[in-house]
Amino acid sequence: METSPAPKDRKPLSHLPALMPLDPGTVHRYTMLQRAVKSLVKQGRFDDSLRLLEEMFTIAPEDAGLSKLKARFAAEMIKQAAQAQKISAATKLVELVDTKLSPSHLGAQEKDLLAKAKADLYSL
């Protein structure tokens, strides 16, 4: 069984920074906070959920993948708060997103989701 030689134009992966996976405790904490926020939002307690959202945004701010998840979740929560006419909570959440999430971590999809959620909020 012959193997083909490696392409000569391919660079070794040693020049890329090693990606460290998140600590399982960090992932668990994020997931539990996300569940708690969803539960509060389902009950219409948007103002109470803001404290948990703020804590959620402080988890691993340097991790780009988690920042994308946070942005998607925040866009969903902004949209739900706007639909429930909880404008002050949605506005505070927009402020949290703008101050706590690094825009350099977000991709085009996350930026679009956030822009649409903000546009829906400000159109009210």
Secondary structure, DSSP 8 states (H G I E B T S, - for coil): -------TT---GGGS-------HHHHHHHHHHHHHHHHHHHTT-HHHHHHHHHHHHTS-TT-HHHHHHHHHHHHHHHHHHHHTT-HHHHHHHHHHHHHHS-GGG--HHHHHHHHHHHHHHHT-
